[in-house]
Amino acid sequence: MIKLYLAGADSYFKFLDGLSNLAFLVSYYYLAKKSDWAIVDYANNNNLPIMLDCGAWTAMNKKEVINNRDFIDFCLKYGNRFNHIVSLDVIGNPTETRKNYLEILEAGINSIPTFHFGSNFSELKFLASKTDYIGLGGIATKGNQVKVKSWLNFIFKNYPNLRFHGFGITTPELLKYYNWHSVDGTTWMTAAVRYGRIMVNLGNGKFKWIAISDQNELKENWHLIKDDMVLGWSLENGRTDKYEEVSTRYNAKSLIELVSYCSQNKKENYQEYLL
C-alpha cells in the first residue's frame, strides 16, 4: 500500500482531524525559520507518520542555501520527532548531493537520499549500496512525460527490492503503474485554496476536479460531496464562510482515497510506457 504524505499542511492540518490514514511531510526550511511546531506536535500526539523534508526545492526557489551542517545539527536534536528524514540534496549537483548524504550518514542519522531525474544511473547504484529507501525527485514538474515514464521504467525494473518515495507524485497514471513505497503532494491544498477546485470521488476509481465557480457543476455533483461539505458551507458561499476548512478537508480525503485505489489496482504492463 502506498503511503501518502500530505505536504503543505502546516496551516491546514487542524481541519483534517479524524480522517483516516493521515501522514504529513514538513519542511526543515520552514521549521527552522518560523519555529512553528504545531503540525509536528499534532502528528506526535496522535501517533501519525511525519516525514522531515530538507526543503532544498523551496530554498532554491527563494535563492537561498541550506547549510548541511546546520541541517544535521537540527536532525541530531529533533530527529526523534520524525519517522523519516530526507537528506539535503543540491538540485542539479549529484556530487554535492552525495557528499551531503554521506555526511548525515556519518553523523549516525538514517535518512532518505534523493536521486534526481537526469542524474547518471551510477549514482542510483551507489545509493542502493547504502540504503533501501530512496527518494526520486525532479519528475513532478517535467513536461515530457514519455521520458519520465521511460526513466521510471528503468528504475523500477532494475531495482525491484528498493523502496522509492516519489516527491510531488499524485497523478493516477504514475501511481498505478509503479510500485511506490510512498509519495507526497500539495495538490489537495493548492487546488482548494489557490484555484478554488474540489476533487470529487465518483466511485469505481474515477475522480474529477470541479471548480466552485461553476454552480452548475457543483449542483450536479452536490449529492456526492454534501455529507463532507455542509459544515457551514453552502453551494452559494463561494470562497467564504468556512470554504478553506471544508475544501481542504474534502480534497485531502479524496486524495487519500485516490492513492489507496491506485495502490490496490496496479497495472503491471510497463510496456505501455516504453518508447
C-alpha positions as CSV (number, residue, x, y, z in Angstrom):
1,M,0.0,0.0,0.0
2,I,1.4,3.4,-1.0
3,K,1.8,5.8,2.0
4,L,0.7,9.3,1.1
5,Y,2.3,12.1,3.0
6,L,0.3,15.3,2.8
7,A,2.7,18.2,2.1
8,G,1.8,21.9,2.7
9,A,-0.5,21.1,5.7
10,D,1.2,23.4,8.2
11,S,-1.8,25.8,8.2
12,Y,-4.5,23.3,7.4
13,F,-3.8,20.1,9.4
14,K,-6.3,21.2,12.1
15,F,-9.1,20.8,9.5
16,L,-8.1,17.2,8.9
17,D,-8.7,15.8,12.3
18,G,-10.3,12.4,12.3
19,L,-9.5,11.5,8.7
20,S,-8.1,8.0,8.1
21,N,-4.6,7.3,7.0
22,L,-3.2,10.8,7.7
23,A,0.5,11.4,7.3
24,F,2.4,14.6,6.8
25,L,5.5,15.9,5.1
26,V,7.0,19.1,6.7
27,S,9.9,21.2,5.5
28,Y,13.1,21.9,7.5
29,Y,13.2,25.2,5.7
30,Y,10.1,26.5,7.3
31,L,10.5,24.8,10.7
32,A,13.9,26.4,11.1
33,K,12.7,29.8,10.0
34,K,9.3,30.0,11.7
35,S,9.8,27.7,14.7
36,D,6.2,26.7,14.3
37,W,5.9,23.1,15.5
38,A,2.1,22.9,15.8
39,I,1.8,20.3,13.0
40,V,4.7,18.2,14.4
41,D,3.1,18.3,17.9
42,Y,-0.2,17.2,16.4
43,A,1.4,14.3,14.5
44,N,3.4,13.2,17.5
45,N,0.4,13.5,19.9
46,N,-1.8,11.5,17.6
47,N,0.8,8.9,16.6
48,L,0.7,9.9,12.9
49,P,3.6,9.4,10.5
50,I,5.5,12.5,9.7
51,M,8.5,13.0,7.3
52,L,11.0,15.8,7.5
53,D,12.0,17.1,4.1
54,C,15.2,19.1,3.8
55,G,13.5,22.0,2.0
56,A,16.0,22.2,-0.8
57,W,13.4,22.9,-3.5
58,T,11.9,25.8,-1.5
59,A,15.4,27.3,-0.7
60,M,16.4,27.1,-4.4
61,N,13.3,28.9,-5.5
62,K,13.9,31.6,-2.9
63,K,17.6,31.8,-4.0
64,E,18.8,30.7,-0.6
65,V,21.2,28.0,0.5
66,I,20.7,25.5,3.3
67,N,23.9,24.6,5.3
68,N,24.2,20.9,5.6
69,R,25.9,21.1,9.0
70,D,23.0,23.2,10.3
71,F,20.6,20.6,9.0
72,I,22.5,17.7,10.5
73,D,22.6,19.5,13.9
74,F,18.8,20.1,13.7
75,C,18.3,16.4,12.9
76,L,20.5,15.3,15.8
77,K,18.5,17.5,18.2
78,Y,15.0,16.8,16.9
79,G,15.2,13.7,14.6
80,N,13.4,11.5,17.1
81,R,10.2,13.5,16.4
82,F,10.1,12.3,12.8
83,N,9.5,8.9,11.3
84,H,11.7,9.7,8.3
85,I,14.2,12.3,7.3
86,V,15.2,13.3,3.8
87,S,18.9,14.2,3.4
88,L,19.8,17.6,2.0
89,D,20.1,17.4,-1.8
90,V,21.6,20.0,-4.1
91,I,19.4,20.2,-7.1
92,G,21.4,19.8,-10.3
93,N,24.5,18.7,-8.5
94,P,24.7,15.0,-7.7
95,T,28.3,15.3,-6.4
96,E,27.2,17.7,-3.6
97,T,24.1,15.7,-3.0
98,R,26.1,12.6,-2.4
99,K,28.5,14.5,-0.1
100,N,25.6,15.8,2.0
101,Y,24.1,12.3,2.2
102,L,27.4,10.8,3.4
103,E,27.9,13.5,6.0
104,I,24.4,12.9,7.5
105,L,25.1,9.2,7.4
106,E,28.4,9.6,9.2
107,A,26.6,11.6,11.8
108,G,24.5,8.5,12.6
109,I,21.3,9.7,11.0
110,N,19.4,7.2,8.8
111,S,18.0,9.4,6.1
112,I,16.4,9.1,2.6
113,P,18.7,10.3,-0.1
114,T,17.3,11.8,-3.3
115,F,18.1,10.6,-6.9
116,H,17.2,13.3,-9.4
117,F,15.8,12.9,-12.9
118,G,18.7,13.3,-15.4
119,S,21.4,12.1,-13.0
120,N,23.7,9.3,-14.1
121,F,22.4,5.9,-13.0
122,S,25.7,5.1,-11.4
123,E,24.6,7.5,-8.7
124,L,21.5,5.4,-8.1
125,K,23.6,2.3,-7.9
126,F,25.8,3.9,-5.3
127,L,22.8,5.0,-3.2
128,A,21.4,1.5,-3.5
129,S,24.6,0.2,-1.9
130,K,23.9,2.4,1.2
131,T,20.1,2.2,1.7
132,D,16.9,0.5,0.5
133,Y,14.8,3.7,0.7
134,I,15.5,6.4,-1.9
135,G,13.6,9.5,-3.0
136,L,13.0,10.2,-6.7
137,G,13.0,13.9,-7.4
138,G,12.7,16.3,-10.3
139,I,9.9,14.4,-12.1
140,A,6.8,16.2,-10.8
141,T,7.4,19.3,-12.9
142,K,8.8,17.6,-16.1
143,G,6.7,18.3,-19.1
144,N,8.0,15.4,-21.2
145,Q,6.1,12.5,-19.6
146,V,7.3,9.9,-22.1
147,K,10.9,10.5,-20.9
148,V,9.8,10.5,-17.3
149,K,8.0,7.1,-17.7
150,S,10.9,5.6,-19.5
151,W,13.2,6.7,-16.7
152,L,10.8,5.2,-14.1
153,N,10.5,2.0,-16.1
154,F,14.3,1.5,-15.9
155,I,14.4,2.2,-12.1
156,F,11.5,0.1,-11.0
157,K,12.6,-2.8,-13.3
158,N,16.2,-2.8,-12.2
159,Y,15.7,-2.1,-8.5
160,P,12.7,-4.2,-7.6
161,N,13.8,-4.6,-4.0
162,L,14.2,-0.9,-3.1
163,R,11.6,1.3,-1.6
164,F,11.0,4.5,-3.5
165,H,9.4,7.8,-2.4
166,G,8.0,10.0,-5.2
167,F,8.4,13.7,-4.5
168,G,5.3,15.5,-5.7
169,I,3.8,12.4,-7.3
170,T,0.0,12.2,-7.0
171,T,-1.1,11.7,-10.7
172,P,-3.0,8.4,-11.1
173,E,-1.1,7.2,-14.1
174,L,2.2,7.3,-12.2
175,L,0.7,5.9,-9.1
176,K,-1.0,2.9,-10.8
177,Y,2.0,1.8,-12.9
178,Y,4.8,1.9,-10.4
179,N,5.3,0.2,-7.0
180,W,5.9,3.3,-4.9
181,H,6.5,2.8,-1.2
182,S,5.4,6.4,-0.5
183,V,4.6,9.7,-2.2
184,D,3.8,13.2,-1.2
185,G,1.9,16.1,-2.7
186,T,0.3,19.5,-2.2
187,T,-2.4,19.4,-4.8
188,W,-5.1,18.7,-2.2
189,M,-4.3,22.1,-0.6
190,T,-3.3,24.3,-3.6
191,A,-6.3,23.2,-5.6
192,A,-8.7,24.2,-2.9
193,V,-7.0,27.4,-1.6
194,R,-5.3,28.8,-4.7
195,Y,-7.5,27.6,-7.5
196,G,-10.9,27.0,-5.9
197,R,-11.2,23.4,-7.0
198,I,-12.6,20.3,-5.3
199,M,-11.6,16.7,-6.1
200,V,-14.7,14.6,-6.3
201,N,-14.6,10.9,-5.9
202,L,-17.1,9.5,-8.4
203,G,-16.6,5.9,-7.3
204,N,-15.0,2.9,-9.1
205,G,-11.6,4.7,-9.3
206,K,-12.9,7.7,-11.1
207,F,-12.1,11.2,-9.7
208,K,-12.5,14.6,-11.2
209,W,-11.8,18.2,-10.3
210,I,-14.7,20.7,-10.2
211,A,-14.5,24.5,-9.9
212,I,-16.6,26.1,-7.2
213,S,-17.2,29.0,-9.5
214,D,-19.2,26.6,-11.8
215,Q,-22.5,26.5,-10.0
216,N,-24.0,24.0,-12.5
217,E,-21.1,21.5,-11.9
218,L,-21.4,22.0,-8.2
219,K,-25.1,21.3,-8.2
220,E,-24.6,18.3,-10.4
221,N,-22.1,16.7,-8.0
222,W,-23.6,18.0,-4.7
223,H,-25.1,14.6,-3.8
224,L,-21.6,13.2,-3.8
225,I,-19.9,15.8,-1.6
226,K,-22.7,17.2,0.6
227,D,-22.0,15.0,3.6
228,D,-18.5,16.4,3.8
229,M,-19.1,19.9,2.6
230,V,-22.1,21.0,4.7
231,L,-20.1,22.1,7.8
232,G,-21.2,25.7,7.5
233,W,-20.6,26.0,3.7
234,S,-23.2,26.0,1.0
235,L,-23.3,26.0,-2.8
236,E,-23.7,29.8,-2.9
237,N,-21.0,30.7,-0.5
238,G,-18.0,30.6,-2.9
239,R,-14.7,31.1,-1.2
240,T,-16.0,32.4,2.0
241,D,-17.7,31.0,5.1
242,K,-15.6,28.0,6.0
243,Y,-14.7,27.2,2.4
244,E,-11.0,26.6,3.2
245,E,-11.8,24.3,6.1
246,V,-14.3,22.1,4.2
247,S,-12.5,22.1,0.8
248,T,-9.0,21.3,2.1
249,R,-10.5,18.5,4.3
250,Y,-12.5,17.1,1.4
251,N,-9.6,17.3,-1.0
252,A,-7.3,15.6,1.5
253,K,-9.9,12.8,2.0
254,S,-10.3,12.4,-1.8
255,L,-6.5,12.3,-2.5
256,I,-6.0,9.7,0.2
257,E,-8.8,7.6,-1.4
258,L,-7.2,8.1,-4.8
259,V,-3.8,6.9,-3.7
260,S,-5.4,3.9,-1.9
261,Y,-7.3,3.0,-5.0
262,C,-4.2,3.1,-7.2
263,S,-2.3,1.0,-4.6
264,Q,-4.9,-1.7,-4.8
265,N,-5.5,-1.6,-8.6
266,K,-2.0,-1.8,-10.0
267,K,-1.3,-2.2,-13.7
268,E,1.8,-4.3,-14.3
269,N,2.2,-3.8,-18.0
270,Y,5.1,-1.4,-18.1
271,Q,5.3,-1.8,-21.9
272,E,2.6,0.7,-22.3
273,Y,5.0,3.4,-21.3
274,L,8.1,2.2,-23.2
275,L,9.5,4.2,-26.1
